Amino acid sequence: MIGSDYSGSTAKYTSKEGASLEFNFTGKGIKIIGPMNSYKGIAKVTIDGKVYSAVDMYSESSKTQAILFQVSGLSSGKHSIKVEYTGMYNNQSKGSLISVDAFDIVEGNII
């Protein structure tokens, strides 16, 4: 997705079964930032092997750069995060597309 409302003018999206993104980072917390609208579905977020949340990206009105998920209080050191397409969506959504614009890492970096 391309647009001036996204960080770096782009956001990544998928509706493909089995699709995911994963990376390692250091830091005390992380936020997932992305668009929300009436065609979005639910993503699975796993940090360090622990499933934290099913992130519902649905919104009746369109929003850009919304905080979709956040966690704080992580221990010092290396962490991993995985965001997965689930194919699920809430009963108000018109689709199951998931999308991510950016990650905000608290007191750390991608490694």
N, CA and C atoms as an extended XYZ file, in Angstrom:
333
Properties=species:S:1:pos:R:3:atomname:S:1:resname:S:1:resid:I:1 pbc="F F F"
N         0.850       -1.157        0.000 N   MET     1
C         0.000        0.000        0.000 CA  MET     1
C         0.902        1.228        0.000 C   MET     1
N         0.604        2.166       -0.846 N   ILE     2
C         1.410        3.369       -0.969 CA  ILE     2
C         0.539        4.574       -0.636 C   ILE     2
N         1.086        5.504        0.132 N   GLY     3
C         0.355        6.713        0.462 CA  GLY     3
C         1.130        7.556        1.443 C   GLY     3
N         0.926        8.844        1.378 N   SER     4
C         1.657        9.770        2.237 CA  SER     4
C         1.259        9.644        3.705 C   SER     4
N         0.164        8.962        4.014 N   ASP     5
C        -0.259        8.769        5.403 CA  ASP     5
C         0.521        7.668        6.110 C   ASP     5
N         1.328        6.891        5.373 N   TYR     6
C         2.081        5.798        5.961 CA  TYR     6
C         3.515        6.224        6.256 C   TYR     6
N         4.122        5.575        7.248 N   SER     7
C         5.532        5.822        7.551 CA  SER     7
C         6.361        5.413        6.336 C   SER     7
N         7.214        6.278        5.875 N   GLY     8
C         8.005        5.965        4.695 CA  GLY     8
C         7.172        5.838        3.438 C   GLY     8
N         5.933        6.283        3.488 N   SER     9
C         4.989        6.299        2.367 CA  SER     9
C         4.509        4.912        1.922 C   SER     9
N         4.789        3.855        2.722 N   THR    10
C         4.308        2.525        2.363 CA  THR    10
C         3.884        1.742        3.607 C   THR    10
N         2.996        0.797        3.397 N   ALA    11
C         2.609       -0.178        4.424 CA  ALA    11
C         2.543       -1.537        3.740 C   ALA    11
N         2.824       -2.584        4.473 N   LYS    12
C         2.772       -3.941        3.931 CA  LYS    12
C         1.441       -4.583        4.320 C   LYS    12
N         0.906       -5.423        3.440 N   TYR    13
C        -0.378       -6.056        3.703 CA  TYR    13
C        -0.392       -7.462        3.120 C   TYR    13
N        -1.334       -8.278        3.622 N   THR    14
C        -1.517       -9.615        3.072 CA  THR    14
C        -2.903      -10.150        3.388 C   THR    14
N        -3.330      -11.047        2.549 N   SER    15
C        -4.513      -11.865        2.818 CA  SER    15
C        -4.207      -13.301        2.372 C   SER    15
N        -2.918      -13.652        2.430 N   LYS    16
C        -2.447      -14.957        1.966 CA  LYS    16
C        -2.288      -15.911        3.152 C   LYS    16
N        -2.924      -17.071        3.040 N   GLU    17
C        -2.826      -18.082        4.093 CA  GLU    17
C        -1.372      -18.455        4.333 C   GLU    17
N        -0.973      -18.494        5.599 N   GLY    18
C         0.394      -18.852        5.976 CA  GLY    18
C         1.370      -17.697        5.984 C   GLY    18
N         0.937      -16.500        5.579 N   ALA    19
C         1.840      -15.344        5.529 CA  ALA    19
C         2.153      -14.834        6.935 C   ALA    19
N         3.393      -14.403        7.114 N   SER    20
C         3.803      -13.831        8.396 CA  SER    20
C         5.019      -12.948        8.194 C   SER    20
N         5.322      -12.167        9.210 N   LEU    21
C         6.583      -11.426        9.247 CA  LEU    21
C         7.188      -11.662       10.614 C   LEU    21
N         8.507      -11.713       10.643 N   GLU    22
C         9.188      -12.037       11.890 CA  GLU    22
C        10.556      -11.371       11.898 C   GLU    22
N        10.954      -10.851       13.059 N   PHE    23
C        12.287      -10.292       13.202 CA  PHE    23
C        12.679      -10.287       14.672 C   PHE    23
N        13.976      -10.063       14.919 N   ASN    24
C        14.516       -9.964       16.271 CA  ASN    24
C        14.782       -8.509       16.600 C   ASN    24
N        14.678       -8.197       17.886 N   PHE    25
C        14.931       -6.832       18.331 CA  PHE    25
C        15.410       -6.846       19.779 C   PHE    25
N        16.011       -5.743       20.201 N   THR    26
C        16.311       -5.514       21.610 CA  THR    26
C        15.391       -4.389       22.058 C   THR    26
N        15.097       -4.341       23.321 N   GLY    27
C        14.266       -3.249       23.825 CA  GLY    27
C        13.363       -3.705       24.945 C   GLY    27
N        12.717       -2.724       25.557 N   LYS    28
C        11.837       -2.984       26.697 CA  LYS    28
C        10.373       -3.077       26.300 C   LYS    28
N        10.069       -2.799       25.033 N   GLY    29
C         8.692       -2.872       24.565 CA  GLY    29
C         8.623       -2.657       23.064 C   GLY    29
N         7.435       -2.891       22.515 N   ILE    30
C         7.250       -2.706       21.075 CA  ILE    30
C         5.792       -2.360       20.793 C   ILE    30
N         5.603       -1.519       19.795 N   LYS    31
C         4.265       -1.170       19.311 CA  LYS    31
C         4.180       -1.529       17.838 C   LYS    31
N         3.033       -2.077       17.440 N   ILE    32
C         2.760       -2.322       16.027 CA  ILE    32
C         1.819       -1.212       15.576 C   ILE    32
N         2.210       -0.529       14.518 N   ILE    33
C         1.451        0.610       14.007 CA  ILE    33
C         0.960        0.281       12.605 C   ILE    33
N        -0.294        0.610       12.320 N   GLY    34
C        -0.819        0.312       10.995 CA  GLY    34
C        -2.192        0.895       10.769 C   GLY    34
N        -2.699        0.699        9.562 N   PRO    35
C        -4.028        1.207        9.217 CA  PRO    35
C        -5.141        0.291        9.715 C   PRO    35
N        -6.277        0.878        9.960 N   MET    36
C        -7.478        0.137       10.337 CA  MET    36
C        -8.610        0.601        9.425 C   MET    36
N        -9.462       -0.342        9.000 N   ASN    37
C       -10.647        0.017        8.224 CA  ASN    37
C       -11.635       -1.139        8.212 C   ASN    37
N       -12.685       -0.997        7.446 N   SER    38
C       -13.783       -1.972        7.468 CA  SER    38
C       -13.488       -3.260        6.692 C   SER    38
N       -12.310       -3.380        6.076 N   TYR    39
C       -11.931       -4.590        5.340 CA  TYR    39
C       -10.824       -5.378        6.040 C   TYR    39
N       -10.470       -4.995        7.243 N   LYS    40
C        -9.350       -5.622        7.939 CA  LYS    40
C        -9.790       -6.799        8.797 C   LYS    40
N        -8.833       -7.706        8.999 N   GLY    41
C        -9.067       -8.912        9.781 CA  GLY    41
C        -8.275       -8.932       11.072 C   GLY    41
N        -7.999      -10.134       11.536 N   ILE    42
C        -7.345      -10.349       12.821 CA  ILE    42
C        -5.991      -11.021       12.597 C   ILE    42
N        -4.944      -10.464       13.200 N   ALA    43
C        -3.594      -11.026       13.126 CA  ALA    43
C        -3.227      -11.659       14.462 C   ALA    43
N        -2.356      -12.636       14.420 N   LYS    44
C        -1.818      -13.262       15.634 CA  LYS    44
C        -0.435      -12.679       15.892 C   LYS    44
N        -0.184      -12.234       17.136 N   VAL    45
C         1.108      -11.669       17.511 CA  VAL    45
C         1.755      -12.565       18.556 C   VAL    45
N         2.995      -12.960       18.285 N   THR    46
C         3.756      -13.793       19.209 CA  THR    46
C         5.081      -13.096       19.499 C   THR    46
N         5.413      -12.973       20.782 N   ILE    47
C         6.697      -12.399       21.181 CA  ILE    47
C         7.404      -13.418       22.067 C   ILE    47
N         8.622      -13.765       21.680 N   ASP    48
C         9.437      -14.738       22.419 CA  ASP    48
C         8.676      -16.041       22.662 C   ASP    48
N         7.893      -16.473       21.685 N   GLY    49
C         7.166      -17.723       21.783 CA  GLY    49
C         5.847      -17.637       22.532 C   GLY    49
N         5.542      -16.498       23.105 N   LYS    50
C         4.297      -16.320       23.862 CA  LYS    50
C         3.280      -15.565       23.008 C   LYS    50
N         2.108      -16.162       22.835 N   VAL    51
C         1.046      -15.483       22.092 CA  VAL    51
C         0.446      -14.423       23.010 C   VAL    51
N         0.609      -13.164       22.622 N   TYR    52
C         0.129      -12.054       23.430 CA  TYR    52
C        -1.295      -11.662       23.082 C   TYR    52
N        -1.628      -11.711       21.802 N   SER    53
C        -2.915      -11.143       21.430 CA  SER    53
C        -3.311      -11.548       20.021 C   SER    53
N        -4.596      -11.538       19.796 N   ALA    54
C        -5.135      -11.574       18.442 CA  ALA    54
C        -5.507      -10.128       18.131 C   ALA    54
N        -4.821       -9.534       17.198 N   VAL    55
C        -4.961       -8.112       16.912 CA  VAL    55
C        -6.050       -7.900       15.864 C   VAL    55
N        -7.142       -7.291       16.261 N   ASP    56
C        -8.255       -6.990       15.363 CA  ASP    56
C        -8.005       -5.635       14.719 C   ASP    56
N        -7.788       -5.621       13.416 N   MET    57
C        -7.473       -4.398       12.682 CA  MET    57
C        -8.713       -3.732       12.094 C   MET    57
N        -9.893       -4.246       12.430 N   TYR    58
C       -11.152       -3.670       11.939 CA  TYR    58
C       -11.451       -2.340       12.618 C   TYR    58
N       -11.964       -1.414       11.840 N   SER    59
C       -12.529       -0.167       12.346 CA  SER    59
C       -13.607        0.267       11.368 C   SER    59
N       -14.717        0.738       11.879 N   GLU    60
C       -15.800        1.218       11.011 CA  GLU    60
C       -15.340        2.375       10.140 C   GLU    60
N       -14.504        3.244       10.711 N   SER    61
C       -13.944        4.358        9.931 CA  SER    61
C       -12.458        4.097        9.692 C   SER    61
N       -11.938        4.594        8.590 N   SER    62
C       -10.528        4.396        8.245 CA  SER    62
C        -9.623        5.210        9.159 C   SER    62
N        -8.546        4.567        9.607 N   LYS    63
C        -7.541        5.221       10.443 CA  LYS    63
C        -6.176        4.832        9.910 C   LYS    63
N        -5.244        5.755        9.922 N   THR    64
C        -3.864        5.438        9.566 CA  THR    64
C        -2.995        5.635       10.792 C   THR    64
N        -1.902        4.935       10.844 N   GLN    65
C        -0.933        4.990       11.928 CA  GLN    65
C        -1.572        4.789       13.302 C   GLN    65
N        -2.507        3.865       13.384 N   ALA    66
C        -3.120        3.488       14.661 CA  ALA    66
C        -2.192        2.519       15.390 C   ALA    66
N        -2.187        2.568       16.702 N   ILE    67
C        -1.445        1.584       17.485 CA  ILE    67
C        -2.315        0.334       17.544 C   ILE    67
N        -1.887       -0.691       16.831 N   LEU    68
C        -2.646       -1.933       16.720 CA  LEU    68
C        -2.403       -2.869       17.895 C   LEU    68
N        -1.194       -2.809       18.454 N   PHE    69
C        -0.793       -3.686       19.552 CA  PHE    69
C         0.407       -3.062       20.231 C   PHE    69
N         0.508       -3.261       21.545 N   GLN    70
C         1.715       -2.827       22.245 CA  GLN    70
C         1.957       -3.693       23.476 C   GLN    70
N         3.220       -3.855       23.794 N   VAL    71
C         3.623       -4.569       24.995 CA  VAL    71
C         4.802       -3.809       25.596 C   VAL    71
N         4.839       -3.766       26.918 N   SER    72
C         5.947       -3.105       27.608 CA  SER    72
C         6.432       -4.021       28.724 C   SER    72
N         7.521       -3.637       29.365 N   GLY    73
C         8.051       -4.411       30.480 CA  GLY    73
C         8.829       -5.644       30.078 C   GLY    73
N         9.300       -5.691       28.837 N   LEU    74
C        10.136       -6.823       28.419 CA  LEU    74
C        11.490       -6.738       29.102 C   LEU    74
N        12.105       -7.867       29.355 N   SER    75
C        13.429       -7.900       29.970 CA  SER    75
C        14.480       -7.420       28.969 C   SER    75
N        15.624       -7.016       29.482 N   SER    76
C        16.733       -6.616       28.614 CA  SER    76
C        17.186       -7.819       27.813 C   SER    76
N        17.650       -7.573       26.610 N   GLY    77
C        18.162       -8.658       25.788 CA  GLY    77
C        17.427       -8.789       24.473 C   GLY    77
N        17.695       -9.889       23.804 N   LYS    78
C        17.156      -10.157       22.474 CA  LYS    78
C        15.738      -10.714       22.577 C   LYS    78
N        14.860      -10.235       21.701 N   HIS    79
C        13.477      -10.699       21.622 CA  HIS    79
C        13.144      -11.011       20.160 C   HIS    79
N        12.116      -11.822       19.966 N   SER    80
C        11.615      -12.077       18.620 CA  SER    80
C        10.129      -11.750       18.587 C   SER    80
N         9.678      -11.257       17.446 N   ILE    81
C         8.262      -10.973       17.248 CA  ILE    81
C         7.828      -11.598       15.931 C   ILE    81
N         6.620      -12.115       15.940 N   LYS    82
C         6.035      -12.683       14.727 CA  LYS    82
C         4.599      -12.194       14.630 C   LYS    82
N         4.224      -11.699       13.455 N   VAL    83
C         2.861      -11.268       13.169 CA  VAL    83
C         2.358      -12.167       12.045 C   VAL    83
N         1.226      -12.857       12.275 N   GLU    84
C         0.735      -13.846       11.323 CA  GLU    84
C        -0.672      -13.537       10.831 C   GLU    84
N        -0.888      -13.802        9.555 N   TYR    85
C        -2.224      -13.735        8.974 CA  TYR    85
C        -3.006      -14.937        9.480 C   TYR    85
N        -4.240      -14.707        9.967 N   THR    86
C        -5.051      -15.803       10.499 CA  THR    86
C        -6.224      -16.179        9.602 C   THR    86
N        -6.640      -15.272        8.728 N   GLY    87
C        -7.831      -15.497        7.929 CA  GLY    87
C        -9.108      -15.201        8.696 C   GLY    87
N        -8.965      -14.842        9.964 N   MET    88
C       -10.135      -14.544       10.798 CA  MET    88
C       -10.489      -13.056       10.716 C   MET    88
N       -11.726      -12.766       11.003 N   TYR    89
C       -12.192      -11.375       11.055 CA  TYR    89
C       -13.432      -11.324       11.930 C   TYR    89
N       -13.710      -10.143       12.473 N   ASN    90
C       -14.905      -10.044       13.309 CA  ASN    90
C       -16.146       -9.933       12.424 C   ASN    90
N       -17.306      -10.118       13.014 N   ASN    91
C       -18.536      -10.195       12.217 CA  ASN    91
C       -18.947       -8.892       11.556 C   ASN    91
N       -18.299       -7.781       11.898 N   GLN    92
C       -18.610       -6.505       11.244 CA  GLN    92
C       -17.709       -6.228       10.040 C   GLN    92
N       -16.593       -6.924        9.958 N   SER    93
C       -15.630       -6.672        8.893 CA  SER    93
C       -16.098       -7.243        7.557 C   SER    93
N       -15.673       -6.604        6.488 N   LYS    94
C       -15.981       -7.054        5.129 CA  LYS    94
C       -14.838       -7.868        4.530 C   LYS    94
N       -13.788       -8.123        5.333 N   GLY    95
C       -12.646       -8.865        4.813 CA  GLY    95
C       -11.701       -9.288        5.912 C   GLY    95
N       -10.612       -9.947        5.517 N   SER    96
C        -9.650      -10.474        6.490 CA  SER    96
C        -8.224       -9.967        6.244 C   SER    96
N        -8.070       -8.947        5.424 N   LEU    97
C        -6.762       -8.368        5.112 CA  LEU    97
C        -6.099       -7.853        6.387 C   LEU    97
N        -4.801       -8.093        6.555 N   ILE    98
C        -4.052       -7.475        7.647 CA  ILE    98
C        -2.954       -6.602        7.049 C   ILE    98
N        -2.580       -5.556        7.759 N   SER    99
C        -1.529       -4.677        7.264 CA  SER    99
C        -0.752       -4.060        8.419 C   SER    99
N         0.531       -3.791        8.157 N   VAL   100
C         1.437       -3.193        9.131 CA  VAL   100
C         2.164       -2.042        8.456 C   VAL   100
N         2.214       -0.926        9.163 N   ASP   101
C         2.907        0.261        8.663 CA  ASP   101
C         4.308        0.362        9.267 C   ASP   101
N         4.405        0.210       10.593 N   ALA   102
C         5.685        0.425       11.263 CA  ALA   102
C         5.706       -0.281       12.607 C   ALA   102
N         6.909       -0.360       13.164 N   PHE   103
C         7.101       -0.859       14.521 CA  PHE   103
C         7.831        0.225       15.297 C   PHE   103
N         7.399        0.487       16.520 N   ASP   104
C         8.056        1.436       17.400 CA  ASP   104
C         8.648        0.626       18.546 C   ASP   104
N         9.971        0.528       18.580 N   ILE   105
C        10.662       -0.262       19.591 CA  ILE   105
C        11.097        0.669       20.720 C   ILE   105
N        10.697        0.343       21.960 N   VAL   106
C        10.988        1.163       23.124 CA  VAL   106
C        12.361        0.814       23.665 C   VAL   106
N        13.264        1.788       23.658 N   GLU   107
C        14.622        1.647       24.176 CA  GLU   107
C        15.368        0.467       23.568 C   GLU   107
N        15.311        0.345       22.238 N   GLY   108
C        16.012       -0.735       21.563 CA  GLY   108
C        16.030       -0.562       20.068 C   GLY   108
N        16.390       -1.618       19.372 N   ASN   109
C        16.540       -1.596       17.918 CA  ASN   109
C        16.250       -2.962       17.316 C   ASN   109
N        15.998       -2.973       16.012 N   ILE   110
C        15.929       -4.221       15.260 CA  ILE   110
C        17.345       -4.759       15.133 C   ILE   110
N        17.488       -6.074       15.293 N   ILE   111
C        18.829       -6.676       15.144 CA  ILE   111
C        18.789       -7.787       14.113 C   ILE   111
